[in-house]
Amino acid sequence: MQCYNVALTDYKGQVPLEAGRGRRKGFDMDTAVAGSRPENSVRSASTMRRRPSPSEAEAAVRTLIEWAGDDPDREGLKGTPERVVRAYEEFFAGYRDDPVALLATTFEETAAYDEMIVLRDIRLESHCEHHIVPILGKVHIGYLPSGRVVGISKPARLVEVFAKRMQIQEALTSQIADTIQEVLKPRGVGVVIEAAHQCMTTRGIRKPGVSMVTSRLLGSFRDDAATRREFLSVIGSPRSAPHES
């Protein structure tokens, strides 16, 4: 078995996409915005909306500042709308990346390696689609290759593509696992996410220290108890997600 601990650095993809499975070259982020759900629930092209310009987005931030009760023209806030828009470009960069293309390059010269490959503790930074506040945690990914493998950084980059969208954790878990299964066609895939949601730790019920655990098991990870036990043993018992400072 190969097992890796991953510290993921920033990744800026170059291939534009349209949600879930992604639309490759030719998709214009300046004229349309797509959702982050899989293909069967993405809006059709005829209902896709025009992407607002940066100046329109900055005006919206000014409105929110005024709504909150402050003056967007005072010294400390003058540049805030522009900074927020730039930050959103980073937070939601995943809408511009194609997860399928990301896994396209594979390797078959593996010396017939056919045991489990696991990447654990991949840093997760996403945003809840209900309140647009951070989801912070870690992702564990395992798969049983079937004749070919993918570069070690690619599963971690796949996490980044889907995380840099407005998400719910359940969908994020499924998207990562389903994409690996669809593209690599391994004998099995397992994805487990442990994360803290600031939508419930800093507002609403206000329960810090709570983490949510979701899993998606496909192929032998679901059907074979020994494979499932091996994967869960390697990643360890779910631990507390990183707490917000």
PAVODREN-575747 format. One record per residue (C-alpha): x, y, z; residue in one letter. Coordinates in steps of 0.5 Angstrom, whole numbers. Example, Ala and Ser with C-alpha at 12.3 -4.5 7.8 and 13.67 -1.06 7.14 Angstrom:
! residues 2
{{25; -9; 16}; 'A'}
{{27; -2; 14}; 'S'}
! end
This chain:
! residues 245
{{0; 0; 0}; 'M'}
{{2; 7; -1}; 'Q'}
{{0; 12; 4}; 'C'}
{{2; 20; 3}; 'Y'}
{{0; 26; 8}; 'N'}
{{-1; 32; 4}; 'V'}
{{0; 39; 5}; 'A'}
{{-3; 42; -1}; 'L'}
{{-1; 49; -3}; 'T'}
{{-4; 54; -8}; 'D'}
{{-6; 52; -15}; 'Y'}
{{-9; 56; -20}; 'K'}
{{-12; 52; -26}; 'G'}
{{-11; 54; -33}; 'Q'}
{{-17; 50; -36}; 'V'}
{{-24; 53; -36}; 'P'}
{{-30; 49; -34}; 'L'}
{{-38; 49; -33}; 'E'}
{{-39; 46; -26}; 'A'}
{{-39; 38; -25}; 'G'}
{{-36; 35; -30}; 'R'}
{{-34; 41; -33}; 'G'}
{{-34; 44; -40}; 'R'}
{{-27; 45; -43}; 'R'}
{{-24; 50; -48}; 'K'}
{{-29; 55; -50}; 'G'}
{{-33; 56; -44}; 'F'}
{{-33; 64; -42}; 'D'}
{{-33; 65; -35}; 'M'}
{{-34; 73; -37}; 'D'}
{{-41; 71; -40}; 'T'}
{{-44; 66; -36}; 'A'}
{{-44; 63; -29}; 'V'}
{{-45; 55; -28}; 'A'}
{{-47; 52; -21}; 'G'}
{{-42; 47; -18}; 'S'}
{{-47; 41; -18}; 'R'}
{{-46; 34; -22}; 'P'}
{{-48; 34; -29}; 'E'}
{{-55; 32; -28}; 'N'}
{{-57; 38; -24}; 'S'}
{{-53; 43; -27}; 'V'}
{{-57; 49; -31}; 'R'}
{{-58; 48; -38}; 'S'}
{{-54; 53; -42}; 'A'}
{{-60; 57; -44}; 'S'}
{{-61; 58; -37}; 'T'}
{{-54; 60; -35}; 'M'}
{{-54; 67; -33}; 'R'}
{{-49; 73; -35}; 'R'}
{{-43; 74; -30}; 'R'}
{{-43; 81; -27}; 'P'}
{{-37; 85; -29}; 'S'}
{{-32; 87; -23}; 'P'}
{{-35; 94; -22}; 'S'}
{{-42; 91; -21}; 'E'}
{{-39; 86; -16}; 'A'}
{{-36; 92; -13}; 'E'}
{{-42; 96; -13}; 'A'}
{{-46; 90; -9}; 'A'}
{{-40; 90; -4}; 'V'}
{{-41; 97; -3}; 'R'}
{{-49; 96; -2}; 'T'}
{{-47; 90; 3}; 'L'}
{{-43; 95; 7}; 'I'}
{{-48; 100; 7}; 'E'}
{{-53; 95; 9}; 'W'}
{{-49; 93; 15}; 'A'}
{{-49; 100; 18}; 'G'}
{{-42; 103; 15}; 'D'}
{{-39; 108; 10}; 'D'}
{{-36; 105; 4}; 'P'}
{{-33; 112; 3}; 'D'}
{{-29; 112; 10}; 'R'}
{{-21; 111; 9}; 'E'}
{{-21; 104; 12}; 'G'}
{{-27; 101; 7}; 'L'}
{{-25; 105; 1}; 'K'}
{{-21; 99; -2}; 'G'}
{{-25; 94; 1}; 'T'}
{{-30; 93; -5}; 'P'}
{{-24; 91; -10}; 'E'}
{{-21; 87; -5}; 'R'}
{{-27; 83; -3}; 'V'}
{{-28; 82; -11}; 'V'}
{{-21; 80; -12}; 'R'}
{{-21; 75; -6}; 'A'}
{{-28; 72; -9}; 'Y'}
{{-23; 70; -15}; 'E'}
{{-19; 66; -11}; 'E'}
{{-24; 63; -6}; 'F'}
{{-28; 61; -12}; 'F'}
{{-23; 59; -17}; 'A'}
{{-25; 52; -18}; 'G'}
{{-31; 54; -23}; 'Y'}
{{-25; 56; -28}; 'R'}
{{-22; 49; -27}; 'D'}
{{-24; 42; -31}; 'D'}
{{-23; 36; -26}; 'P'}
{{-24; 31; -31}; 'V'}
{{-18; 34; -35}; 'A'}
{{-14; 35; -29}; 'L'}
{{-14; 27; -28}; 'L'}
{{-13; 26; -36}; 'A'}
{{-5; 24; -35}; 'T'}
{{-4; 17; -32}; 'T'}
{{1; 12; -32}; 'F'}
{{1; 5; -33}; 'E'}
{{9; 3; -32}; 'E'}
{{7; 1; -25}; 'T'}
{{11; -5; -24}; 'A'}
{{4; -8; -24}; 'A'}
{{3; -5; -17}; 'Y'}
{{-5; -6; -15}; 'D'}
{{-5; -5; -8}; 'E'}
{{-9; 1; -5}; 'M'}
{{-6; 8; -5}; 'I'}
{{-8; 13; 0}; 'V'}
{{-7; 21; 1}; 'L'}
{{-9; 23; 8}; 'R'}
{{-10; 30; 11}; 'D'}
{{-11; 34; 5}; 'I'}
{{-12; 41; 7}; 'R'}
{{-19; 43; 6}; 'L'}
{{-22; 50; 5}; 'E'}
{{-29; 51; 2}; 'S'}
{{-35; 56; 3}; 'H'}
{{-42; 54; 5}; 'C'}
{{-47; 55; -1}; 'E'}
{{-52; 57; 4}; 'H'}
{{-48; 63; 8}; 'H'}
{{-42; 63; 4}; 'I'}
{{-37; 62; 10}; 'V'}
{{-31; 58; 11}; 'P'}
{{-31; 50; 11}; 'I'}
{{-25; 48; 14}; 'L'}
{{-22; 41; 15}; 'G'}
{{-19; 35; 12}; 'K'}
{{-20; 30; 6}; 'V'}
{{-18; 23; 6}; 'H'}
{{-17; 19; -1}; 'I'}
{{-16; 12; -3}; 'G'}
{{-17; 8; -9}; 'Y'}
{{-15; 1; -12}; 'L'}
{{-12; 2; -19}; 'P'}
{{-14; -2; -25}; 'S'}
{{-8; -2; -29}; 'G'}
{{-6; 6; -29}; 'R'}
{{-5; 11; -23}; 'V'}
{{-5; 18; -23}; 'V'}
{{1; 23; -20}; 'G'}
{{1; 24; -13}; 'I'}
{{-1; 31; -13}; 'S'}
{{-7; 30; -18}; 'K'}
{{-12; 28; -12}; 'P'}
{{-10; 34; -8}; 'A'}
{{-11; 38; -14}; 'R'}
{{-18; 35; -15}; 'L'}
{{-20; 37; -8}; 'V'}
{{-18; 44; -9}; 'E'}
{{-22; 45; -16}; 'V'}
{{-29; 42; -12}; 'F'}
{{-27; 46; -6}; 'A'}
{{-26; 53; -9}; 'K'}
{{-34; 53; -11}; 'R'}
{{-40; 54; -6}; 'M'}
{{-41; 48; -3}; 'Q'}
{{-44; 43; 2}; 'I'}
{{-40; 38; 4}; 'Q'}
{{-44; 32; 2}; 'E'}
{{-44; 34; -5}; 'A'}
{{-37; 36; -5}; 'L'}
{{-35; 29; -2}; 'T'}
{{-39; 25; -8}; 'S'}
{{-36; 30; -13}; 'Q'}
{{-29; 28; -11}; 'I'}
{{-30; 20; -11}; 'A'}
{{-35; 20; -17}; 'D'}
{{-30; 24; -21}; 'T'}
{{-24; 19; -19}; 'I'}
{{-28; 13; -21}; 'Q'}
{{-31; 16; -28}; 'E'}
{{-24; 18; -30}; 'V'}
{{-19; 13; -27}; 'L'}
{{-24; 7; -27}; 'K'}
{{-20; 4; -21}; 'P'}
{{-23; -2; -18}; 'R'}
{{-25; 2; -12}; 'G'}
{{-25; 9; -9}; 'V'}
{{-26; 12; -2}; 'G'}
{{-27; 19; 0}; 'V'}
{{-28; 21; 7}; 'V'}
{{-28; 29; 9}; 'I'}
{{-28; 32; 16}; 'E'}
{{-29; 39; 17}; 'A'}
{{-32; 45; 21}; 'A'}
{{-37; 49; 19}; 'H'}
{{-37; 57; 21}; 'Q'}
{{-44; 57; 19}; 'C'}
{{-46; 53; 25}; 'M'}
{{-40; 55; 30}; 'T'}
{{-40; 63; 29}; 'T'}
{{-47; 64; 28}; 'R'}
{{-54; 61; 29}; 'G'}
{{-53; 55; 34}; 'I'}
{{-46; 57; 35}; 'R'}
{{-43; 51; 37}; 'K'}
{{-35; 51; 36}; 'P'}
{{-31; 45; 36}; 'G'}
{{-36; 41; 32}; 'V'}
{{-34; 37; 26}; 'S'}
{{-38; 34; 21}; 'M'}
{{-36; 27; 17}; 'V'}
{{-38; 25; 11}; 'T'}
{{-36; 19; 6}; 'S'}
{{-37; 16; -1}; 'R'}
{{-35; 9; -2}; 'L'}
{{-35; 6; -9}; 'L'}
{{-33; -1; -12}; 'G'}
{{-29; -5; -8}; 'S'}
{{-29; 0; -2}; 'F'}
{{-37; -1; -1}; 'R'}
{{-37; -8; -3}; 'D'}
{{-31; -11; 0}; 'D'}
{{-31; -11; 8}; 'A'}
{{-24; -12; 8}; 'A'}
{{-22; -7; 3}; 'T'}
{{-26; -2; 7}; 'R'}
{{-23; -4; 14}; 'R'}
{{-16; -3; 11}; 'E'}
{{-18; 4; 8}; 'F'}
{{-21; 6; 15}; 'L'}
{{-15; 4; 19}; 'S'}
{{-10; 7; 14}; 'V'}
{{-14; 14; 15}; 'I'}
{{-15; 13; 22}; 'G'}
{{-21; 15; 27}; 'S'}
{{-24; 21; 25}; 'P'}
{{-21; 27; 29}; 'R'}
{{-23; 34; 30}; 'S'}
{{-23; 39; 24}; 'A'}
{{-18; 45; 25}; 'P'}
{{-22; 50; 29}; 'H'}
{{-22; 57; 27}; 'E'}
{{-18; 62; 30}; 'S'}
! end
